[in-house]
Amino acid sequence: MTGILDRTTPRDLAADFPARLSLTPKTTLGGQLDGAWWPCSRDLEAELPPLAAALEEPWGRVTRVTVNPTRWPVVPHEVAVDGRTLHVGWFTEQDPDKLILLSYTVGRWDLLVIPPETAPAAAARLMAAAAIPGSVLTAGVLMANEAVIGRGARDARRQEATWEGEGGACMSPFGAPMDRSALPLPGNGWR
């Protein structure tokens, strides 16, 4: 299979960085997600080895991973991890924003996958939300919520920039900018 990789970090550098993870604390509360993963690129072959290595101590050896191919330009069948093979599968029915990790001895974990191009503030919000024990929010719901929050923040910045660009202009009751000299003087004589 041939594909073009949309990478934000070159493959040789991705292996040098530790996996960016936020895991749900161990508790009896079961939720929809077991945490979040924020990869540096969309290259599964480069990103999965650091993830599997980071999860080995808290969760055990990961043997299989499943993804939805919509978010990954190339889905390899196998990835080499520390001299062993990690099997990778894909399912179009799986939530595109979720990664499922499997182990023969320990079980299954579901992680929210935060797109590599996500702004750090948005990624921090998503990582915190995905690691809440007992949360009933799915990966798709968390991503949709963040899109709304991001849109609101962009609108607020745009409104502030417009206000500043107009010099904080005073508006007439009819919505047209007014010159400050047209304002009535307050009792102290200052405008």
Steps between C-alpha positions, in 0.01 A plus 500: 500500500639839402406820674618847579570558866367821653762538769559789736820340632752304293501124563855492640413768757164351604670194651720727716207668673311327781134426437271785602246320718240570762365185669198451721607433859446145626151489649192282508310754289478382142468760227489521124871584471816400683682822412632695204796484264635799307733368227757727336407384148258285301767236440390190696826320434693777677243581768395157630839381638533788754133456595535125559821557699337765718203273575698185577565585864155624604292267280715212379613397154279627219467238224234645270374843402194595299429835335254653260690563172330837445756681718808300393629525141683166526405217735779240515405139585791466742732736686830399660518587870814408698570182303140380494206556271198717575205403278296788361146467371243745377123522513293766329228443763736607779482860621757690288624687808570185701786250518435155650793319663484129578711265712468122531539508876376836618204603283385795291552874525339777299686826447381826350737592216563873488601615149870596480419847367286586805601814689664428838220666702232294323708182538538566873121540538438179305762301694351609831142423390590153368670403826201566728410171674150376422436753224219405263628729222623321189796603287272650236307703757821637654631604158166663409495689832855623442406619151224713654734635770766578238247676278384712796857597585572595137181711486595679823851574365351626173256730683782635717719561195214684330448713809870580521522564126225757528687666783232396744263718298180621655191385318189706442165346589468428127818284487724756326835603653489845662776750548578548870448874460129432436461357850359727768752618757470342843490720807878507536563624143699195382404291196 
